[in-house]
Amino acid sequence: MTTRTCCVCLGAGGILAAGLAGGLAAYLQGGLPAAAAERRPDHFRYIPADAHFVAFADVRAVMTSDLSSRMRDRLPVDDEPDFESRTGIRVASDIDEVVVSLVPAPSDAANLLLMLSGRFDRERLESLAIEHGGAVSEYRDHALIATNVGDSRLALAFVEPEVLAVGSEALVHDALDLVDGGDNLTANTRLMTLLARVDPGSDAWAIGALDHPGATAWMPQGLDPRALRVSAFTVAGRVNGGIRLALEAETPDEAASQNLRDILQGFIALARMQAGAQPEVAGILDSMQLRATPGEQVVHLSMTLPPATLEWLWDRALEGAGAAGSVDPELPPPPAGPAAGDPGGNDAPARRQDRQDR
Amino acid sequence: MLSFGRAAVRVFDLSLGEMLWSRRTVFMAVVAGGPMVIAVALRIAATSAAVRLTGSPGPSFALGGPDIFGLMIWAFYLRFTVPVLGVFYGTSLIADEVEDGTLTYLFSRPIPRGAILVGKYLAYLVCTSVVVLPSVVVVYFSVVPLFGGSVGAGFPSLVVDLGLIGVGLAVYGAAFAFVGARLRRPLLSGLLFIFGWEPVVVLVPGYMKNLSVAYYLQGLVPHAAPQDEPMTLLRSALQTFDAAPAAWVCLLALAVIWAVTLGAAVLTVERREYVLER
């Protein structure tokens, strides 16, 4: 074998070996449940291990996306500044990530915990909470503000200077307990296995295990995925102009997986028949890909929401919200306020108050 | 006389350099470089502002990076590059020596005749692998990260695809080595087989598809085969009562094809009396 032949073979072998080594390293970093936990949000360490639902949103990535700016342009002008003036939080720039978790509660309901990371005006938030009836107490060297909302007791506390825990008081206590270590969400192998299936490039995702009592208590009345024999699910979305969504539903056996796939296929077919006059909806339906993995008993559904369709849906949602907030002619007129007699029809303050009340 | 193994290694050593620096390699580089160019162009286009979907109203990314990679493996490599390289190189292993009139020199050496074919076959495998497999790796790293794909998550499929391409090169090469050793115009027969016979029989119901290599390769790449392509729909419509074979059946069938055709090629070279045209 001549030297140049040898060099070509070694060069090609080198490219191949480098590619395989790089791919293997990426796989080991992202493919295993334990590794998945390591590269997932840091706030997992404040979430109790018995959580059965976790959702994550990279707020910064979403809010700085092109899609978000287009959606904000379509909002009524007085929406965001109000929230900002009250809390000092500018969602678009001050919040980096949000993690939502649900933990089963003895009362067959679910306890909610939100972990928000970003830059917050701590004093302003605490004084706002106190203004609304919150009581300040000390728990594990952290200031904890708790208040009653309906039948629930909610609390908020800063577990780190830039990480805020909000939710059921018991869960905020748990989060503060976990500051010094303990069994956290990364010890939940069920959720970590589901998490390993989520595309690491997703800007937002949710995973949930539904195969134990009380796991669906948080869902709306009438929506019980266990009727379809769904034992777990993952949903992941990536924003890039439009949104690419990937959903996976896990079933206990292959027959259930096939049944679920057939049901979904039927719904999609029915929707396609109905959506002839709506090109935006037809576009979503055309992008849907449905498949079942026989060995894993998982049904996959992916779809793409192009920018035009999202804008259309956003406008419909805003119209719906406007209709919901409109004054019913049958009802007595609202009490006269500063904007009631505005001849130009400028009822923005009244609408703002209405939104706050709601 | 040298033993069969040592003789094959000597022929391999001699043939690899000849094969790698022949004009045929330019053709192979073009065939294997096409998908690379497409992949790199796709990557550049996807990362440029024009195709970042910032204002395009259409369905932005109906396919993710791994889907595109799967389609490229299926359409460019398994359905085109691998069979074409198998035909061009496999049929030429002996036919070129016959055509050039140099087979006499090889046969007059104190080595088993079959070792000549085996040595050349091994040189073909190394030569094609050296060009095609790195090209697959480049395509993988260019395409898979697009539109939300993950290099790590898709790594098992890369390994499977590299293995399948290797298997495809081995089986097609062995089959066409036999054709080259047996028939007078092997290239024409080979091209008819891969572009005429195989595309048709894999679509037609019945047992005819069992007489193709593509059918068994196809059975091993469910992740790469397009799900919504018209051809797939047509195939699924035609194959209502015909399930795809299991992976072990496909592997076994490919192993049998490889062993039978390579064995037959060796026997043919051992026994056949080649008449060189003047």
Interface residues (C-beta under 8 A of the other chain):
Chain A: M1 T2 R4 T5 V8 C9 A12 G13 I15 L16 A18 G19 L20 G22 G23 L24 A25 A26 Y27 L28 Q29 G30 G31 D66 D199 P200 G201 S202 R238 N240 G241 G242 R244 G283 D286 S287 Q289 R291 S302 T304 P306 P307 A308
Chain B: D13 L16 G17 L20 W21 R52 L53 T54 G55 S56 P57 G58 P59 S60 F61 A62 G64 V126 S129 V130 V131 L133 P134 V137 V138 Y140 F141 F147 G148 G149 S150 V151 G152 A153 G154 F155 P156 L158 V159 L162 Q227 D228
